[in-house]
Amino acid sequence: MPSTNPIRTTKELQSYSGYEDWKGWIVLFACDEDMADYFRIECAGMRITGANVLEIGFGSGSFLAWAKSQGATLFGTELIPSLNEEAKRFGVEVLRPISRASHIITVKNSIRSWRSMSSSTCP
């Protein structure tokens, strides 16, 4: 029976050990020119400058790096604690991460709170 505890266990955290190396993320919260072009196309028609941007599962942080370069205020969450710490240093307001789908209500409440702070809308 799955645990209902939203706090990740040591075993769960160990399953992510070395994930950044496996993904090849050498530099975190950086966005090269090719990625910037990709994000610019993906976000065409959206107001990023001055917007509150939330990324759930931000990984290497490349999208958030691009959004910051466009003048956005950054919010995000990630399962890997070291990535959350790096995000905080980069200026991301990190929302409390959760580890199980059974806690989706917590995510919905976090998003609802975030939306109440946000003055932007997505098309």
Biopython code that builds the backbone (N, CA, C, O; Angstrom):
import numpy as np
from Bio.PDB.StructureBuilder import StructureBuilder

atoms = [
    (1, "MET", "N", (0.845, -1.172, 0.000)),
    (1, "MET", "CA", (0.000, 0.000, 0.000)),
    (1, "MET", "C", (0.899, 1.246, 0.000)),
    (1, "MET", "O", (1.803, 1.354, 0.829)),
    (2, "PRO", "N", (0.653, 2.191, -0.930)),
    (2, "PRO", "CA", (1.496, 3.387, -0.991)),
    (2, "PRO", "C", (1.329, 4.244, 0.255)),
    (2, "PRO", "O", (0.252, 4.320, 0.846)),
    (3, "SER", "N", (2.416, 4.878, 0.632)),
    (3, "SER", "CA", (2.398, 5.786, 1.770)),
    (3, "SER", "C", (1.618, 7.040, 1.419)),
    (3, "SER", "O", (1.616, 7.473, 0.267)),
    (4, "THR", "N", (0.962, 7.620, 2.400)),
    (4, "THR", "CA", (0.264, 8.889, 2.180)),
    (4, "THR", "C", (1.079, 10.058, 2.688)),
    (4, "THR", "O", (0.597, 11.190, 2.712)),
    (5, "ASN", "N", (2.307, 9.795, 3.094)),
    (5, "ASN", "CA", (3.190, 10.832, 3.603)),
    (5, "ASN", "C", (3.801, 11.610, 2.435)),
    (5, "ASN", "O", (4.475, 11.017, 1.592)),
    (6, "PRO", "N", (3.573, 12.951, 2.368)),
    (6, "PRO", "CA", (4.121, 13.727, 1.248)),
    (6, "PRO", "C", (5.624, 13.918, 1.307)),
    (6, "PRO", "O", (6.217, 14.378, 0.331)),
    (7, "ILE", "N", (6.258, 13.579, 2.420)),
    (7, "ILE", "CA", (7.703, 13.729, 2.551)),
    (7, "ILE", "C", (8.377, 12.529, 1.892)),
    (7, "ILE", "O", (8.027, 11.383, 2.172)),
    (8, "ARG", "N", (9.336, 12.796, 1.024)),
    (8, "ARG", "CA", (10.025, 11.713, 0.319)),
    (8, "ARG", "C", (10.927, 10.958, 1.275)),
    (8, "ARG", "O", (11.540, 11.539, 2.171)),
    (9, "THR", "N", (10.996, 9.652, 1.067)),
    (9, "THR", "CA", (11.864, 8.820, 1.880)),
    (9, "THR", "C", (13.292, 8.884, 1.335)),
    (9, "THR", "O", (13.522, 9.310, 0.203)),
    (10, "THR", "N", (14.241, 8.454, 2.162)),
    (10, "THR", "CA", (15.638, 8.407, 1.729)),
    (10, "THR", "C", (15.771, 7.521, 0.509)),
    (10, "THR", "O", (16.518, 7.854, -0.411)),
    (11, "LYS", "N", (15.062, 6.391, 0.478)),
    (11, "LYS", "CA", (15.116, 5.485, -0.668)),
    (11, "LYS", "C", (14.610, 6.173, -1.935)),
    (11, "LYS", "O", (15.201, 6.017, -3.003)),
    (12, "GLU", "N", (13.525, 6.928, -1.820)),
    (12, "GLU", "CA", (13.004, 7.646, -2.983)),
    (12, "GLU", "C", (14.008, 8.677, -3.487)),
    (12, "GLU", "O", (14.216, 8.798, -4.694)),
    (13, "LEU", "N", (14.623, 9.412, -2.586)),
    (13, "LEU", "CA", (15.609, 10.415, -2.987)),
    (13, "LEU", "C", (16.822, 9.772, -3.634)),
    (13, "LEU", "O", (17.381, 10.328, -4.580)),
    (14, "GLN", "N", (17.242, 8.610, -3.142)),
    (14, "GLN", "CA", (18.391, 7.913, -3.717)),
    (14, "GLN", "C", (18.127, 7.493, -5.156)),
    (14, "GLN", "O", (19.062, 7.369, -5.948)),
    (15, "SER", "N", (16.855, 7.271, -5.502)),
    (15, "SER", "CA", (16.550, 6.869, -6.874)),
    (15, "SER", "C", (16.879, 7.975, -7.871)),
    (15, "SER", "O", (17.002, 7.709, -9.067)),
    (16, "TYR", "N", (17.025, 9.217, -7.396)),
    (16, "TYR", "CA", (17.397, 10.332, -8.257)),
    (16, "TYR", "C", (18.887, 10.657, -8.195)),
    (16, "TYR", "O", (19.347, 11.590, -8.853)),
    (17, "SER", "N", (19.631, 9.901, -7.417)),
    (17, "SER", "CA", (21.053, 10.140, -7.293)),
    (17, "SER", "C", (21.736, 10.007, -8.652)),
    (17, "SER", "O", (21.582, 8.989, -9.326)),
    (18, "GLY", "N", (22.480, 11.019, -9.051)),
    (18, "GLY", "CA", (23.180, 10.988, -10.333)),
    (18, "GLY", "C", (22.318, 11.362, -11.536)),
    (18, "GLY", "O", (22.780, 11.270, -12.674)),
    (19, "TYR", "N", (21.078, 11.783, -11.305)),
    (19, "TYR", "CA", (20.164, 12.106, -12.403)),
    (19, "TYR", "C", (20.705, 13.228, -13.289)),
    (19, "TYR", "O", (20.630, 13.158, -14.515)),
    (20, "GLU", "N", (21.250, 14.263, -12.649)),
    (20, "GLU", "CA", (21.777, 15.388, -13.429)),
    (20, "GLU", "C", (22.908, 14.936, -14.350)),
    (20, "GLU", "O", (22.995, 15.384, -15.493)),
    (21, "ASP", "N", (23.774, 14.050, -13.857)),
    (21, "ASP", "CA", (24.861, 13.522, -14.689)),
    (21, "ASP", "C", (24.309, 12.690, -15.832)),
    (21, "ASP", "O", (24.766, 12.805, -16.969)),
    (22, "TRP", "N", (23.324, 11.850, -15.531)),
    (22, "TRP", "CA", (22.712, 10.998, -16.545)),
    (22, "TRP", "C", (22.084, 11.831, -17.657)),
    (22, "TRP", "O", (22.159, 11.465, -18.830)),
    (23, "LYS", "N", (21.461, 12.959, -17.287)),
    (23, "LYS", "CA", (20.844, 13.840, -18.276)),
    (23, "LYS", "C", (21.875, 14.698, -19.004)),
    (23, "LYS", "O", (21.564, 15.316, -20.022)),
    (24, "GLY", "N", (23.115, 14.736, -18.478)),
    (24, "GLY", "CA", (24.147, 15.546, -19.121)),
    (24, "GLY", "C", (24.045, 17.020, -18.793)),
    (24, "GLY", "O", (24.536, 17.860, -19.547)),
    (25, "TRP", "N", (23.415, 17.345, -17.677)),
    (25, "TRP", "CA", (23.270, 18.744, -17.273)),
    (25, "TRP", "C", (24.535, 19.202, -16.571)),
    (25, "TRP", "O", (24.689, 19.002, -15.366)),
    (26, "ILE", "N", (25.427, 19.806, -17.309)),
    (26, "ILE", "CA", (26.685, 20.287, -16.756)),
    (26, "ILE", "C", (26.492, 21.685, -16.173)),
    (26, "ILE", "O", (26.973, 21.987, -15.081)),
    (27, "VAL", "N", (25.787, 22.523, -16.911)),
    (27, "VAL", "CA", (25.514, 23.888, -16.471)),
    (27, "VAL", "C", (24.008, 24.016, -16.233)),
    (27, "VAL", "O", (23.198, 23.738, -17.118)),
    (28, "LEU", "N", (23.655, 24.438, -15.032)),
    (28, "LEU", "CA", (22.244, 24.607, -14.695)),
    (28, "LEU", "C", (21.830, 26.070, -14.843)),
    (28, "LEU", "O", (22.647, 26.974, -14.669)),
    (29, "PHE", "N", (20.573, 26.292, -15.161)),
    (29, "PHE", "CA", (19.987, 27.620, -15.300)),
    (29, "PHE", "C", (20.759, 28.473, -16.288)),
    (29, "PHE", "O", (21.155, 29.604, -16.005)),
    (30, "ALA", "N", (20.957, 27.886, -17.458)),
    (30, "ALA", "CA", (21.577, 28.576, -18.586)),
    (30, "ALA", "C", (20.761, 28.249, -19.829)),
    (30, "ALA", "O", (20.125, 27.198, -19.908)),
    (31, "CYS", "N", (20.787, 29.146, -20.785)),
    (31, "CYS", "CA", (20.011, 28.946, -22.006)),
    (31, "CYS", "C", (20.836, 29.433, -23.190)),
    (31, "CYS", "O", (21.106, 30.626, -23.326)),
    (32, "ASP", "N", (21.234, 28.486, -24.048)),
    (32, "ASP", "CA", (22.017, 28.883, -25.224)),
    (32, "ASP", "C", (21.096, 29.444, -26.301)),
    (32, "ASP", "O", (19.874, 29.443, -26.153)),
    (33, "GLU", "N", (21.691, 29.917, -27.369)),
    (33, "GLU", "CA", (20.940, 30.582, -28.438)),
    (33, "GLU", "C", (19.908, 29.662, -29.097)),
    (33, "GLU", "O", (18.801, 30.102, -29.407)),
    (34, "ASP", "N", (20.258, 28.393, -29.314)),
    (34, "ASP", "CA", (19.310, 27.453, -29.924)),
    (34, "ASP", "C", (18.095, 27.222, -29.034)),
    (34, "ASP", "O", (16.961, 27.190, -29.510)),
    (35, "MET", "N", (18.348, 27.061, -27.727)),
    (35, "MET", "CA", (17.231, 26.864, -26.802)),
    (35, "MET", "C", (16.382, 28.130, -26.710)),
    (35, "MET", "O", (15.156, 28.051, -26.633)),
    (36, "ALA", "N", (17.024, 29.286, -26.719)),
    (36, "ALA", "CA", (16.280, 30.553, -26.670)),
    (36, "ALA", "C", (15.348, 30.673, -27.870)),
    (36, "ALA", "O", (14.201, 31.096, -27.730)),
    (37, "ASP", "N", (15.846, 30.298, -29.055)),
    (37, "ASP", "CA", (15.001, 30.319, -30.258)),
    (37, "ASP", "C", (13.815, 29.371, -30.095)),
    (37, "ASP", "O", (12.689, 29.716, -30.454)),
    (38, "TYR", "N", (14.067, 28.179, -29.554)),
    (38, "TYR", "CA", (13.008, 27.199, -29.334)),
    (38, "TYR", "C", (11.947, 27.756, -28.386)),
    (38, "TYR", "O", (10.753, 27.681, -28.675)),
    (39, "PHE", "N", (12.383, 28.317, -27.253)),
    (39, "PHE", "CA", (11.432, 28.850, -26.276)),
    (39, "PHE", "C", (10.667, 30.043, -26.846)),
    (39, "PHE", "O", (9.477, 30.205, -26.576)),
    (40, "ARG", "N", (11.343, 30.874, -27.630)),
    (40, "ARG", "CA", (10.691, 32.030, -28.244)),
    (40, "ARG", "C", (9.550, 31.569, -29.154)),
    (40, "ARG", "O", (8.477, 32.173, -29.162)),
    (41, "ILE", "N", (9.784, 30.502, -29.917)),
    (41, "ILE", "CA", (8.751, 29.962, -30.805)),
    (41, "ILE", "C", (7.624, 29.328, -29.997)),
    (41, "ILE", "O", (6.449, 29.554, -30.287)),
    (42, "GLU", "N", (7.975, 28.540, -28.987)),
    (42, "GLU", "CA", (6.969, 27.871, -28.149)),
    (42, "GLU", "C", (6.072, 28.871, -27.415)),
    (42, "GLU", "O", (4.900, 28.590, -27.163)),
    (43, "CYS", "N", (6.619, 30.022, -27.078)),
    (43, "CYS", "CA", (5.872, 31.006, -26.285)),
    (43, "CYS", "C", (5.346, 32.159, -27.132)),
    (43, "CYS", "O", (4.905, 33.176, -26.595)),
    (44, "ALA", "N", (5.392, 32.006, -28.443)),
    (44, "ALA", "CA", (4.903, 33.056, -29.333)),
    (44, "ALA", "C", (3.466, 33.419, -28.964)),
    (44, "ALA", "O", (2.617, 32.542, -28.804)),
    (45, "GLY", "N", (3.208, 34.695, -28.834)),
    (45, "GLY", "CA", (1.872, 35.171, -28.492)),
    (45, "GLY", "C", (1.607, 35.271, -27.002)),
    (45, "GLY", "O", (0.567, 35.789, -26.594)),
    (46, "MET", "N", (2.525, 34.787, -26.185)),
    (46, "MET", "CA", (2.362, 34.892, -24.731)),
    (46, "MET", "C", (3.184, 36.064, -24.214)),
    (46, "MET", "O", (4.282, 36.333, -24.701)),
    (47, "ARG", "N", (2.645, 36.745, -23.239)),
    (47, "ARG", "CA", (3.381, 37.846, -22.618)),
    (47, "ARG", "C", (4.271, 37.250, -21.529)),
    (47, "ARG", "O", (3.773, 36.757, -20.517)),
    (48, "ILE", "N", (5.567, 37.293, -21.734)),
    (48, "ILE", "CA", (6.527, 36.769, -20.767)),
    (48, "ILE", "C", (7.100, 37.907, -19.919)),
    (48, "ILE", "O", (7.279, 37.753, -18.711)),
    (49, "THR", "N", (7.381, 39.028, -20.540)),
    (49, "THR", "CA", (7.928, 40.172, -19.818)),
    (49, "THR", "C", (6.936, 40.617, -18.752)),
    (49, "THR", "O", (5.790, 40.949, -19.053)),
    (50, "GLY", "N", (7.391, 40.619, -17.502)),
    (50, "GLY", "CA", (6.544, 41.036, -16.398)),
    (50, "GLY", "C", (5.572, 39.969, -15.901)),
    (50, "GLY", "O", (4.820, 40.209, -14.956)),
    (51, "ALA", "N", (5.580, 38.798, -16.526)),
    (51, "ALA", "CA", (4.659, 37.732, -16.133)),
    (51, "ALA", "C", (5.236, 36.887, -15.008)),
    (51, "ALA", "O", (6.450, 36.832, -14.817)),
    (52, "ASN", "N", (4.353, 36.231, -14.269)),
    (52, "ASN", "CA", (4.754, 35.200, -13.316)),
    (52, "ASN", "C", (4.784, 33.889, -14.067)),
    (52, "ASN", "O", (3.772, 33.480, -14.636)),
    (53, "VAL", "N", (5.928, 33.218, -14.082)),
    (53, "VAL", "CA", (6.095, 31.975, -14.824)),
    (53, "VAL", "C", (6.321, 30.835, -13.840)),
    (53, "VAL", "O", (7.226, 30.888, -13.007)),
    (54, "LEU", "N", (5.486, 29.803, -13.947)),
    (54, "LEU", "CA", (5.588, 28.616, -13.109)),
    (54, "LEU", "C", (5.974, 27.435, -13.977)),
    (54, "LEU", "O", (5.321, 27.151, -14.981)),
    (55, "GLU", "N", (7.052, 26.737, -13.580)),
    (55, "GLU", "CA", (7.426, 25.502, -14.262)),
    (55, "GLU", "C", (7.476, 24.377, -13.236)),
    (55, "GLU", "O", (8.221, 24.435, -12.258)),
    (56, "ILE", "N", (6.667, 23.360, -13.482)),
    (56, "ILE", "CA", (6.641, 22.188, -12.607)),
    (56, "ILE", "C", (7.574, 21.158, -13.215)),
    (56, "ILE", "O", (7.366, 20.709, -14.342)),
    (57, "GLY", "N", (8.603, 20.786, -12.466)),
    (57, "GLY", "CA", (9.617, 19.867, -12.978)),
    (57, "GLY", "C", (10.582, 20.599, -13.892)),
    (57, "GLY", "O", (10.713, 20.250, -15.066)),
    (58, "PHE", "N", (11.263, 21.616, -13.363)),
    (58, "PHE", "CA", (12.094, 22.487, -14.206)),
    (58, "PHE", "C", (13.425, 21.878, -14.622)),
    (58, "PHE", "O", (14.106, 22.443, -15.477)),
    (59, "GLY", "N", (13.816, 20.752, -14.049)),
    (59, "GLY", "CA", (15.038, 20.072, -14.477)),
    (59, "GLY", "C", (16.254, 20.956, -14.460)),
    (59, "GLY", "O", (16.631, 21.478, -13.411)),
    (60, "SER", "N", (16.881, 21.133, -15.618)),
    (60, "SER", "CA", (18.118, 21.914, -15.714)),
    (60, "SER", "C", (17.881, 23.412, -15.578)),
    (60, "SER", "O", (18.825, 24.179, -15.390)),
    (61, "GLY", "N", (16.626, 23.829, -15.671)),
    (61, "GLY", "CA", (16.303, 25.245, -15.517)),
    (61, "GLY", "C", (16.486, 26.085, -16.757)),
    (61, "GLY", "O", (16.449, 27.312, -16.668)),
    (62, "SER", "N", (16.684, 25.468, -17.923)),
    (62, "SER", "CA", (16.945, 26.260, -19.126)),
    (62, "SER", "C", (15.759, 27.140, -19.514)),
    (62, "SER", "O", (15.951, 28.278, -19.942)),
    (63, "PHE", "N", (14.518, 26.621, -19.367)),
    (63, "PHE", "CA", (13.367, 27.460, -19.698)),
    (63, "PHE", "C", (13.262, 28.628, -18.725)),
    (63, "PHE", "O", (13.004, 29.759, -19.138)),
    (64, "LEU", "N", (13.459, 28.362, -17.441)),
    (64, "LEU", "CA", (13.384, 29.444, -16.463)),
    (64, "LEU", "C", (14.483, 30.475, -16.699)),
    (64, "LEU", "O", (14.266, 31.668, -16.487)),
    (65, "ALA", "N", (15.656, 30.030, -17.134)),
    (65, "ALA", "CA", (16.733, 30.968, -17.460)),
    (65, "ALA", "C", (16.305, 31.880, -18.610)),
    (65, "ALA", "O", (16.545, 33.087, -18.584)),
    (66, "TRP", "N", (15.670, 31.284, -19.616)),
    (66, "TRP", "CA", (15.189, 32.087, -20.747)),
    (66, "TRP", "C", (14.099, 33.052, -20.283)),
    (66, "TRP", "O", (14.118, 34.231, -20.638)),
    (67, "ALA", "N", (13.147, 32.553, -19.491)),
    (67, "ALA", "CA", (12.053, 33.401, -19.014)),
    (67, "ALA", "C", (12.591, 34.576, -18.191)),
    (67, "ALA", "O", (12.095, 35.697, -18.302)),
    (68, "LYS", "N", (13.594, 34.313, -17.378)),
    (68, "LYS", "CA", (14.211, 35.391, -16.586)),
    (68, "LYS", "C", (14.839, 36.433, -17.507)),
    (68, "LYS", "O", (14.738, 37.633, -17.255)),
    (69, "SER", "N", (15.491, 35.965, -18.581)),
    (69, "SER", "CA", (16.120, 36.906, -19.522)),
    (69, "SER", "C", (15.081, 37.765, -20.241)),
    (69, "SER", "O", (15.402, 38.823, -20.782)),
    (70, "GLN", "N", (13.830, 37.294, -20.239)),
    (70, "GLN", "CA", (12.738, 38.036, -20.866)),
    (70, "GLN", "C", (12.000, 38.930, -19.874)),
    (70, "GLN", "O", (11.062, 39.639, -20.240)),
    (71, "GLY", "N", (12.436, 38.890, -18.602)),
    (71, "GLY", "CA", (11.848, 39.769, -17.599)),
    (71, "GLY", "C", (10.730, 39.153, -16.779)),
    (71, "GLY", "O", (9.927, 39.883, -16.197)),
    (72, "ALA", "N", (10.655, 37.841, -16.718)),
    (72, "ALA", "CA", (9.614, 37.167, -15.939)),
    (72, "ALA", "C", (10.025, 37.008, -14.482)),
    (72, "ALA", "O", (11.209, 37.025, -14.148)),
    (73, "THR", "N", (9.029, 36.854, -13.628)),
    (73, "THR", "CA", (9.231, 36.465, -12.236)),
    (73, "THR", "C", (9.071, 34.955, -12.197)),
    (73, "THR", "O", (8.110, 34.420, -12.748)),
    (74, "LEU", "N", (10.014, 34.253, -11.543)),
    (74, "LEU", "CA", (10.094, 32.801, -11.654)),
    (74, "LEU", "C", (9.572, 32.059, -10.430)),
    (74, "LEU", "O", (9.854, 32.417, -9.286)),
    (75, "PHE", "N", (8.793, 31.000, -10.718)),
    (75, "PHE", "CA", (8.304, 30.070, -9.717)),
    (75, "PHE", "C", (8.534, 28.673, -10.260)),
    (75, "PHE", "O", (8.475, 28.469, -11.473)),
    (76, "GLY", "N", (8.792, 27.712, -9.397)),
    (76, "GLY", "CA", (8.967, 26.357, -9.891)),
    (76, "GLY", "C", (9.053, 25.339, -8.777)),
    (76, "GLY", "O", (9.130, 25.678, -7.597)),
    (77, "THR", "N", (9.038, 24.086, -9.182)),
    (77, "THR", "CA", (9.228, 22.990, -8.253)),
    (77, "THR", "C", (9.885, 21.833, -8.986)),
    (77, "THR", "O", (9.707, 21.651, -10.190)),
    (78, "GLU", "N", (10.642, 21.065, -8.237)),
    (78, "GLU", "CA", (11.382, 19.930, -8.784)),
    (78, "GLU", "C", (11.529, 18.913, -7.664)),
    (78, "GLU", "O", (11.624, 19.284, -6.494)),
    (79, "LEU", "N", (11.550, 17.630, -8.015)),
    (79, "LEU", "CA", (11.687, 16.579, -7.010)),
    (79, "LEU", "C", (13.080, 16.490, -6.410)),
    (79, "LEU", "O", (13.230, 16.061, -5.266)),
    (80, "ILE", "N", (14.088, 16.882, -7.149)),
    (80, "ILE", "CA", (15.474, 16.701, -6.719)),
    (80, "ILE", "C", (15.902, 17.894, -5.854)),
    (80, "ILE", "O", (15.980, 19.021, -6.345)),
    (81, "PRO", "N", (16.178, 17.644, -4.568)),
    (81, "PRO", "CA", (16.505, 18.747, -3.654)),
    (81, "PRO", "C", (17.655, 19.634, -4.122)),
    (81, "PRO", "O", (17.589, 20.852, -3.959)),
    (82, "SER", "N", (18.700, 19.059, -4.696)),
    (82, "SER", "CA", (19.836, 19.877, -5.124)),
    (82, "SER", "C", (19.436, 20.848, -6.240)),
    (82, "SER", "O", (19.971, 21.954, -6.312)),
    (83, "LEU", "N", (18.516, 20.453, -7.096)),
    (83, "LEU", "CA", (18.037, 21.352, -8.150)),
    (83, "LEU", "C", (17.198, 22.477, -7.561)),
    (83, "LEU", "O", (17.266, 23.614, -8.028)),
    (84, "ASN", "N", (16.406, 22.166, -6.539)),
    (84, "ASN", "CA", (15.641, 23.219, -5.863)),
    (84, "ASN", "C", (16.578, 24.236, -5.216)),
    (84, "ASN", "O", (16.318, 25.438, -5.263)),
    (85, "GLU", "N", (17.659, 23.761, -4.615)),
    (85, "GLU", "CA", (18.621, 24.676, -3.994)),
    (85, "GLU", "C", (19.280, 25.569, -5.041)),
    (85, "GLU", "O", (19.443, 26.771, -4.831)),
    (86, "GLU", "N", (19.653, 24.975, -6.161)),
    (86, "GLU", "CA", (20.258, 25.763, -7.247)),
    (86, "GLU", "C", (19.259, 26.785, -7.783)),
    (86, "GLU", "O", (19.626, 27.920, -8.086)),
    (87, "ALA", "N", (18.003, 26.379, -7.898)),
    (87, "ALA", "CA", (16.956, 27.289, -8.377)),
    (87, "ALA", "C", (16.814, 28.491, -7.444)),
    (87, "ALA", "O", (16.681, 29.625, -7.903)),
    (88, "LYS", "N", (16.841, 28.244, -6.148)),
    (88, "LYS", "CA", (16.747, 29.350, -5.184)),
    (88, "LYS", "C", (17.896, 30.332, -5.392)),
    (88, "LYS", "O", (17.692, 31.546, -5.373)),
    (89, "ARG", "N", (19.102, 29.805, -5.592)),
    (89, "ARG", "CA", (20.260, 30.684, -5.824)),
    (89, "ARG", "C", (20.085, 31.495, -7.111)),
    (89, "ARG", "O", (20.591, 32.613, -7.211)),
    (90, "PHE", "N", (19.376, 30.941, -8.090)),
    (90, "PHE", "CA", (19.149, 31.607, -9.365)),
    (90, "PHE", "C", (18.018, 32.640, -9.274)),
    (90, "PHE", "O", (17.846, 33.451, -10.184)),
    (91, "GLY", "N", (17.260, 32.612, -8.198)),
    (91, "GLY", "CA", (16.175, 33.583, -8.043)),
    (91, "GLY", "C", (14.783, 33.030, -8.277)),
    (91, "GLY", "O", (13.831, 33.795, -8.437)),
    (92, "VAL", "N", (14.651, 31.718, -8.299)),
    (92, "VAL", "CA", (13.342, 31.080, -8.463)),
    (92, "VAL", "C", (12.694, 30.957, -7.091)),
    (92, "VAL", "O", (13.335, 30.529, -6.132)),
    (93, "GLU", "N", (11.416, 31.334, -7.001)),
    (93, "GLU", "CA", (10.673, 31.047, -5.776)),
    (93, "GLU", "C", (10.225, 29.593, -5.891)),
    (93, "GLU", "O", (9.337, 29.269, -6.680)),
    (94, "VAL", "N", (10.841, 28.729, -5.106)),
    (94, "VAL", "CA", (10.595, 27.293, -5.197)),
    (94, "VAL", "C", (9.385, 26.929, -4.350)),
    (94, "VAL", "O", (9.341, 27.199, -3.149)),
    (95, "LEU", "N", (8.407, 26.311, -4.998)),
    (95, "LEU", "CA", (7.234, 25.811, -4.300)),
    (95, "LEU", "C", (7.567, 24.456, -3.710)),
    (95, "LEU", "O", (8.418, 23.743, -4.242)),
    (96, "ARG", "N", (6.926, 24.096, -2.645)),
    (96, "ARG", "CA", (7.198, 22.831, -1.967)),
    (96, "ARG", "C", (6.974, 21.657, -2.920)),
    (96, "ARG", "O", (5.866, 21.476, -3.424)),
    (97, "PRO", "N", (8.012, 20.861, -3.171)),
    (97, "PRO", "CA", (7.845, 19.711, -4.066)),
    (97, "PRO", "C", (7.095, 18.580, -3.374)),
    (97, "PRO", "O", (7.143, 18.440, -2.152)),
    (98, "ILE", "N", (6.408, 17.785, -4.171)),
    (98, "ILE", "CA", (5.759, 16.582, -3.668)),
    (98, "ILE", "C", (6.239, 15.416, -4.501)),
    (98, "ILE", "O", (6.790, 15.616, -5.583)),
    (99, "SER", "N", (6.039, 14.190, -4.014)),
    (99, "SER", "CA", (6.610, 13.059, -4.730)),
    (99, "SER", "C", (5.601, 12.035, -5.202)),
    (99, "SER", "O", (5.975, 11.119, -5.935)),
    (100, "ARG", "N", (4.347, 12.144, -4.819)),
    (100, "ARG", "CA", (3.389, 11.107, -5.193)),
    (100, "ARG", "C", (2.170, 11.718, -5.857)),
    (100, "ARG", "O", (1.710, 12.788, -5.458)),
    (101, "ALA", "N", (1.646, 11.038, -6.873)),
    (101, "ALA", "CA", (0.451, 11.495, -7.567)),
    (101, "ALA", "C", (-0.745, 11.573, -6.621)),
    (101, "ALA", "O", (-1.667, 12.351, -6.863)),
    (102, "SER", "N", (-0.745, 10.783, -5.553)),
    (102, "SER", "CA", (-1.864, 10.815, -4.614)),
    (102, "SER", "C", (-1.971, 12.159, -3.903)),
    (102, "SER", "O", (-2.965, 12.435, -3.231)),
    (103, "HIS", "N", (-0.957, 12.983, -4.050)),
    (103, "HIS", "CA", (-0.961, 14.293, -3.400)),
    (103, "HIS", "C", (-1.236, 15.411, -4.406)),
    (103, "HIS", "O", (-0.829, 16.555, -4.200)),
    (104, "ILE", "N", (-1.920, 15.076, -5.482)),
    (104, "ILE", "CA", (-2.200, 16.057, -6.526)),
    (104, "ILE", "C", (-2.994, 17.236, -5.987)),
    (104, "ILE", "O", (-2.866, 18.350, -6.495)),
    (105, "ILE", "N", (-3.808, 17.008, -4.970)),
    (105, "ILE", "CA", (-4.561, 18.113, -4.384)),
    (105, "ILE", "C", (-3.624, 19.176, -3.844)),
    (105, "ILE", "O", (-3.934, 20.366, -3.915)),
    (106, "THR", "N", (-2.478, 18.769, -3.302)),
    (106, "THR", "CA", (-1.489, 19.731, -2.807)),
    (106, "THR", "C", (-0.976, 20.585, -3.958)),
    (106, "THR", "O", (-0.813, 21.797, -3.817)),
    (107, "VAL", "N", (-0.722, 19.947, -5.101)),
    (107, "VAL", "CA", (-0.281, 20.694, -6.278)),
    (107, "VAL", "C", (-1.376, 21.651, -6.720)),
    (107, "VAL", "O", (-1.100, 22.814, -7.017)),
    (108, "LYS", "N", (-2.628, 21.169, -6.766)),
    (108, "LYS", "CA", (-3.731, 22.047, -7.172)),
    (108, "LYS", "C", (-3.840, 23.249, -6.249)),
    (108, "LYS", "O", (-4.063, 24.367, -6.713)),
    (109, "ASN", "N", (-3.685, 23.031, -4.952)),
    (109, "ASN", "CA", (-3.749, 24.146, -4.012)),
    (109, "ASN", "C", (-2.580, 25.103, -4.226)),
    (109, "ASN", "O", (-2.757, 26.319, -4.151)),
    (110, "SER", "N", (-1.383, 24.567, -4.491)),
    (110, "SER", "CA", (-0.232, 25.426, -4.757)),
    (110, "SER", "C", (-0.453, 26.244, -6.017)),
    (110, "SER", "O", (-0.153, 27.437, -6.053)),
    (111, "ILE", "N", (-0.982, 25.593, -7.058)),
    (111, "ILE", "CA", (-1.239, 26.303, -8.314)),
    (111, "ILE", "C", (-2.323, 27.350, -8.105)),
    (111, "ILE", "O", (-2.214, 28.465, -8.616)),
    (112, "ARG", "N", (-3.364, 27.005, -7.360)),
    (112, "ARG", "CA", (-4.420, 27.971, -7.077)),
    (112, "ARG", "C", (-3.834, 29.189, -6.366)),
    (112, "ARG", "O", (-4.179, 30.322, -6.701)),
    (113, "SER", "N", (-2.954, 28.969, -5.390)),
    (113, "SER", "CA", (-2.315, 30.079, -4.687)),
    (113, "SER", "C", (-1.449, 30.885, -5.640)),
    (113, "SER", "O", (-1.447, 32.116, -5.608)),
    (114, "TRP", "N", (-0.713, 30.178, -6.487)),
    (114, "TRP", "CA", (0.149, 30.862, -7.454)),
    (114, "TRP", "C", (-0.680, 31.695, -8.415)),
    (114, "TRP", "O", (-0.319, 32.831, -8.724)),
    (115, "ARG", "N", (-1.803, 31.133, -8.897)),
    (115, "ARG", "CA", (-2.650, 31.868, -9.826)),
    (115, "ARG", "C", (-3.183, 33.149, -9.191)),
    (115, "ARG", "O", (-3.316, 34.171, -9.864)),
    (116, "SER", "N", (-3.484, 33.093, -7.909)),
    (116, "SER", "CA", (-4.010, 34.292, -7.254)),
    (116, "SER", "C", (-2.951, 35.392, -7.204)),
    (116, "SER", "O", (-3.295, 36.571, -7.123)),
    (117, "MET", "N", (-1.668, 35.022, -7.252)),
    (117, "MET", "CA", (-0.585, 36.012, -7.266)),
    (117, "MET", "C", (-0.316, 36.502, -8.679)),
    (117, "MET", "O", (0.228, 37.588, -8.876)),
    (118, "SER", "N", (-0.700, 35.698, -9.659)),
    (118, "SER", "CA", (-0.324, 35.989, -11.046)),
    (118, "SER", "C", (-1.260, 36.991, -11.685)),
    (118, "SER", "O", (-2.480, 36.913, -11.539)),
    (119, "SER", "N", (-0.674, 37.919, -12.386)),
    (119, "SER", "CA", (-1.480, 38.887, -13.113)),
    (119, "SER", "C", (-1.551, 38.544, -14.595)),
    (119, "SER", "O", (-2.191, 39.248, -15.377)),
    (120, "SER", "N", (-0.886, 37.452, -14.973)),
    (120, "SER", "CA", (-0.849, 37.074, -16.390)),
    (120, "SER", "C", (-1.726, 35.865, -16.634)),
    (120, "SER", "O", (-2.014, 35.090, -15.722)),
    (121, "THR", "N", (-2.145, 35.718, -17.878)),
    (121, "THR", "CA", (-2.909, 34.546, -18.268)),
    (121, "THR", "C", (-2.294, 33.966, -19.523)),
    (121, "THR", "O", (-1.684, 34.681, -20.318)),
    (122, "CYS", "N", (-2.456, 32.689, -19.692)),
    (122, "CYS", "CA", (-1.971, 32.026, -20.894)),
    (122, "CYS", "C", (-3.113, 31.979, -21.912)),
    (122, "CYS", "O", (-4.275, 31.820, -21.536)),
    (123, "PRO", "N", (-2.790, 32.114, -23.177)),
    (123, "PRO", "CA", (-3.836, 32.044, -24.201)),
    (123, "PRO", "C", (-4.416, 30.650, -24.301)),
    (123, "PRO", "O", (-5.309, 30.409, -25.114)),
]
sb = StructureBuilder()
sb.init_structure("model")
sb.init_model(0)
sb.init_chain("A")
sb.init_seg("    ")
for serial, (resi, resn, name, xyz) in enumerate(atoms, 1):
    if name == "N":
        sb.init_residue(resn, " ", resi, " ")
    sb.init_atom(name, np.array(xyz, "f"), 0.0, 1.0, " ", f" {name:<3s}", serial, name[0])
structure = sb.get_structure()
